C-alpha cells in the first residue's frame, strides 16, 4: 500500500516538528484513502496512532506502513472492529489505552458508499450506509468519550458536501453525512464545557481516492468547474486535519471545514452530464429492490 506523505511534510512543511509529541490519535476507517493520510500527517508530527478497521488484512497492512514513517513512533492495528457495534469499538479503545497509554484525538472516518439511484437502492442498502457512517460516528465518540474528557481531546468527523444540494445517486451517503454534521454540531455544544472540540472535515474530489475513481470521468471533464482549477490532493486533507487538531484551532468547534477548492458553490456541476438523462432512464425501469 505504502504512504503518501514523507519527512518533507515536516522539513519543508508548515508545521512545527513534534507538534503532537506524546499524543495519540484513534482513527476509524484508518486504512481508507482519506483517513490513512490523516494518520500519516499526525504521525509525522509526533503522534502515535491506533488504526481501526473491519478488514484485518487492510488494517494490519496500513498500520505497518504507518509504523515506517517515524523511527520512534508506535502504531497499533485494531482489526475486526465493526463501528456499528459500540462494544466492538470499546475493545479497540481498551487496547489503545493499554498499549499507547491514552487517546487525545479521534478521527471518525469509517464509511460505506456506492453509486445508486433511488429506484435501485434497497432499504437495507440505505440502512447499511447510515449505520456505518452515522451510527458508527456516534459509537466512536461514545466509546472514546472517557479518554477525550480526561485529556480534553478533539474529534474530527469525515463528512462530505453531497447534502448541500440534492445530488443524484448519493441519497444514502448524503443523508448519512447530513446526520454526521448535525451530530458534530450538537457534540460541540454539549462537550465544549468539558474541554472537547468537535468538527467535521468535508473533502471534495481528492486525487487517488476511491470516491473520485467512481466519478473520475465526470470530474476530469469538469475540472474547469472547480474554482481553484485543480483536483484536491491527499496533502490538502492532511494539512486541514493538522490545522483542526492543532492549537491554532483551539477556539474552533462546531464547524464543517470544506476542502474541495470551492466546487460545492458551483452546485456540483460534475454531475451535469448524467442529469437528467441517466436518472430518467433509471426511474423508468421497474422497481428492482425494496
C-alpha positions in Angstrom: 0.0 0.0 0.0 2.7 2.5 1.0 2.2 6.0 2.3 1.7 9.3 0.5 3.5 11.7 2.9 7.1 11.6 3.9 9.5 13.6 6.1 9.3 16.6 3.7 5.8 17.2 5.2 7.8 18.2 8.4 11.1 19.5 7.0 9.5 21.6 4.2 6.0 22.0 5.5 4.0 24.5 7.5 4.0 22.8 10.9 6.5 22.5 13.8 8.2 19.2 14.3 6.8 17.2 17.3 3.7 19.3 17.3 1.7 16.3 18.5 4.5 14.6 20.5 3.1 12.5 23.3 -0.4 12.5 21.8 -2.4 9.6 20.5 -4.8 9.6 17.6 -7.5 6.9 17.2 -8.7 6.5 13.6 -11.7 4.5 12.5 -11.5 3.8 8.8 -7.8 4.2 9.1 -6.9 2.0 6.2 -9.0 4.1 3.8 -7.5 6.5 1.3 -8.6 9.7 3.2 -8.2 8.6 6.8 -4.8 7.0 6.2 -3.2 10.2 5.0 -4.7 12.0 8.1 -3.0 9.4 10.3 0.2 9.9 8.3 0.3 13.6 9.0 -0.4 13.2 12.7 2.4 10.5 13.0 4.9 12.6 11.1 4.3 15.4 13.6 4.9 13.3 16.6 1.7 11.4 17.4 1.3 7.7 18.0 -1.8 6.1 16.4 -4.4 3.3 16.6 -5.7 2.2 13.1 -9.1 0.8 13.5 -10.9 -1.1 10.7 -13.1 -4.1 9.9 -10.9 -5.7 7.3 -8.0 -7.5 9.0 -5.5 -7.5 6.1 -6.0 -3.9 5.1 -5.9 -2.7 8.7 -2.8 -4.5 9.7 -1.0 -3.6 6.4 -1.9 0.1 6.9 -0.5 0.1 10.5 2.7 -1.5 9.2 3.1 1.2 6.5 2.4 3.9 9.0 4.9 2.5 11.5 7.7 3.2 9.0 7.0 6.9 8.9 8.8 7.8 12.1 11.6 5.9 13.8 10.3 6.2 17.3 6.5 6.0 16.6 4.1 3.4 17.9 1.2 2.4 15.6 -1.1 -0.4 16.5 -3.7 -2.2 14.4 -7.2 -2.8 15.7 -8.7 -5.1 13.1 -12.1 -6.8 13.0 -13.8 -3.8 14.5 -17.4 -3.1 13.4 -18.3 0.5 14.1 -22.0 -0.4 14.1 -21.4 -2.2 17.5 -20.2 0.1 20.2 -18.7 -2.8 22.2 -16.5 -3.7 19.3 -15.1 -0.1 19.3 -14.7 -0.2 23.1 -12.4 -3.2 22.8 -10.3 -1.2 20.4 -10.2 1.7 22.8 -9.2 -0.5 25.7 -6.4 -2.0 23.5 -5.2 1.5 22.5 -5.1 2.8 26.1 -3.3 -0.4 27.3 -0.6 -0.2 24.6 -0.4 3.6 23.9 -1.5 5.0 27.2 -4.2 7.5 26.1 -6.4 8.9 23.4 -6.2 12.6 22.6 -7.6 12.9 19.0 -10.4 10.9 17.4 -10.9 10.7 13.6 -14.3 9.1 12.9 -13.9 8.1 9.3 -15.5 4.7 8.8 -17.8 4.9 5.8 -19.6 3.0 3.2 -20.6 4.3 -0.2 -21.5 3.3 -3.7 -23.4 4.9 -6.6 -27.1 4.0 -6.7 -30.3 5.8 -7.8 -33.4 5.7 -5.6 -35.1 3.2 -7.8 -32.3 0.7 -7.4 -31.4 1.5 -3.8 -32.8 -1.0 -1.4 -34.0 -0.1 2.1 -31.3 -2.4 3.5 -28.5 -0.7 1.5 -29.7 2.7 2.7 -29.7 1.4 6.3 -26.2 -0.1 5.9 -24.7 3.2 4.9 -26.5 5.2 7.6 -25.5 2.6 10.2 -21.8 2.7 9.2 -21.5 6.5 8.7 -23.9 8.0 11.3 -24.3 5.3 14.0 -20.7 4.4 13.6 -19.7 8.0 14.2 -21.9 8.2 17.3 -20.5 4.9 18.6 -16.9 6.0 18.1 -17.4 9.1 20.2 -19.3 7.1 22.8 -16.5 4.6 23.2 -13.7 7.2 23.3 -15.6 9.7 25.4 -13.9 9.0 28.8 -10.5 9.4 27.2 -11.5 12.6 25.3 -12.9 14.1 28.5 -9.9 13.1 30.6 -7.4 14.5 28.0 -9.5 17.5 26.8 -9.3 15.9 23.4 -10.7 16.7 20.0 -13.0 14.9 17.5 -12.8 15.2 13.7 -15.6 13.6 11.7 -15.0 12.9 8.0 -18.1 14.3 6.3 -18.9 15.3 2.7 -20.6 18.1 0.7 -23.1 15.9 -1.0 -26.1 17.0 1.1 -25.6 20.8 0.4 -27.6 20.2 -2.7 -29.7 17.3 -4.0 -27.1 15.1 -5.7 -28.3 12.1 -7.7 -27.1 8.6 -7.0 -25.9 9.6 -3.5 -29.2 9.7 -1.4 -27.8 7.3 1.1 -24.5 8.9 1.9 -25.9 12.4 1.6 -28.5 11.6 4.3 -25.9 9.9 6.5 -23.4 12.7 6.3 -26.0 15.3 7.0 -26.6 13.4 10.2 -22.9 13.4 10.9 -22.8 17.2 10.6 -25.7 17.5 12.9 -24.1 15.1 15.4 -20.8 17.1 15.4 -22.6 20.4 15.9 -24.6 19.1 18.9 -21.5 17.5 20.4 -19.6 20.8 20.1 -22.2 22.4 22.3 -22.6 19.5 24.8 -19.0 18.6 25.1 -17.4 22.0 24.9 -17.8 22.7 28.6 -15.6 19.7 29.4 -12.9 20.8 27.0 -13.7 18.7 24.0 -13.9 20.2 20.5 -15.8 18.6 17.6 -15.5 19.5 13.9 -16.1 18.0 10.5 -13.8 17.8 7.6 -15.7 17.5 4.3 -13.4 16.5 1.3 -14.4 17.2 -2.3 -12.9 15.3 -5.1 -9.5 14.1 -3.9 -7.0 12.6 -6.3 -6.2 9.0 -5.9 -9.2 8.2 -3.6 -11.8 5.5 -4.0 -14.6 8.1 -4.2 -13.0 10.1 -7.1 -12.4 6.9 -9.0 -16.2 6.3 -9.2 -16.8 9.8 -10.7 -13.4 10.2 -12.5 -14.9 10.7 -16.0 -17.2 13.4 -15.0 -14.8 15.2 -12.6 -11.9 15.2 -15.0 -14.1 16.7 -17.8 -15.4 19.4 -15.5 -12.1 20.3 -13.7 -12.7 23.9 -15.0 -15.8 24.0 -12.8 -13.6 23.8 -9.7 -12.9 27.5 -8.7 -9.3 26.7 -7.8 -8.9 24.9 -11.1 -7.4 21.6 -9.8 -8.4 18.4 -8.2 -7.7 18.1 -4.5 -4.7 16.1 -3.2 -4.4 14.0 -0.1 -1.9 16.5 1.2 -4.7 19.1 1.2 -6.6 16.7 3.6 -3.5 16.2 5.7 -2.9 20.0 6.1 -6.5 20.7 7.1 -6.5 17.8 9.6 -3.4 19.1 11.3 -4.8 22.6 11.5 -8.1 21.5 13.1 -6.3 19.4 15.7 -3.5 21.9 16.3 -3.5 24.7 19.0 -4.1 27.1 16.1 -7.7 25.9 16.1 -8.2 25.9 19.8 -11.2 28.2 19.6 -12.8 26.4 16.6 -15.5 23.9 17.3 -18.9 23.0 15.7 -17.7 23.8 12.2 -17.6 21.9 8.9 -14.3 22.5 7.2 -14.8 22.0 3.4 -11.8 21.0 1.4 -13.0 21.0 -2.2 -11.5 24.0 -4.0 -14.9 25.7 -3.8 -16.6 23.2 -6.0 -19.7 22.9 -3.8 -20.5 26.5 -4.5 -21.0 25.6 -8.2 -23.8 23.1 -7.5 -21.6 20.0 -8.1 -21.6 20.6 -11.9 -19.5 17.4 -12.3 -22.9 15.6 -12.3 -24.3 17.7 -15.1 -23.5 15.1 -17.8 -25.6 12.4 -16.1 -28.6 14.5 -15.1 -31.4 14.3 -16.0 -30.9 11.8 -18.9 -29.5 8.9 -16.9 -31.6 9.4 -13.9 -34.8 9.4 -16.0 -33.7 6.1 -17.6 -33.1 4.6 -14.2 -36.5 5.7 -12.9 -38.3 4.3 -15.9 -37.2 0.8 -15.1 -39.2 -1.5 -12.9 -38.6 -1.1 -9.2 -35.9 -3.8 -8.6 -35.3 -3.5 -4.9 -37.2 -2.8 -1.8 
